Amino acid sequence: MKNSKYVFLSFSIVLILSCNSNQNKRTEQGIVEREDNDLQPENIQKHTDWSYTGETGPEHWAELEENSVCSGNFQSPVNIVKYKTDTSLKPIDFYYAKETILHDVVNNGHTIQYDFEAGDYLVFKNQNFHLKQFHFHEPAEHTIDGVRFPLAIHLVHQNNNGNFLVIEILVKEGKASKTFDFLESFLPIAKGETKLVNEAFDMNLNLPQNKAYYTYVGSLTTPPCTEGVRWIIFKESISISLEQVELLKYLMPINNYREEQPHHGRAILQTAF
């Protein structure tokens, strides 16, 4: 782990989802966007034959699964650099309720993942995307002008057509978070174990105060690396304590992140607000 470049903490999301349908549509920049519901976040544990090192590491992901597109041209993560300001980008409307139930926590061998019951959603470009789960990456997967945060949270959303929108919240070392105290009260959790949470959780408490963001279209950052994923990376980070970071780090694989992928001419945009 290259601590010299970490601002600190970045939760990143490990999504491992089945892919069966080829009904696609074209978005801006010619990127394929899914129109089916076959890619379900709850299927994350079905793909276990990959890792972050060795013969099953990122260099071999494209070989491990028949339907994988891990060698595609529109992959994630990327280095957020040479971005353009788009004045048409609006603030995201979040409809996260205090009473939404956090159903369970899973250690799937790749990350620590918290699953939600239905309820929370956001609106981006007049589309509703429903919050399914969030998970962590240590260090962060996206870099900002070459700087990698040591931890990130990935908030995985999906619309009714099966298309993904993932928010990445970058995390730095600082004050302890009461929200994380609650989340970590269900830890430690052994690899392959699922613990029932079944308690209300206000996801708003994990969002930065300033919600300016970068955005582009890429892919899931784990096999099958499905493309057509809308990424939102908040510019402002949040803080948790070193002890809180270390507990997550202890429970997850070392360096559970994918290296940056080529841009291939994709536009990376930032908000003007």
Secondary structure, 3 states (H helix, E strand, C coil): CCHHHCCCCEECCCCCCCCCCCCEEECHHHCEEECCCCCCHHHHHHCCCCCCCHHHCHHHHHHHCCCCCCCCCCCCCCEECCCEECCCCCCCEEECCCCCEEEEEEECCCCEEEEECCCCEEEECCEEEEEEEEEEECCCCCEECCECCCEEEEEEEECCCCCEEEEEEEEEECCCCHHHHHHHCCCCCCCCCEEEEEEECCHHHHCCCCCCEEEEEEECCCCCCCEEEEEEEECCCEEECHHHHHHHHHHCCCCCCCCCCCCCCCCCEECCC
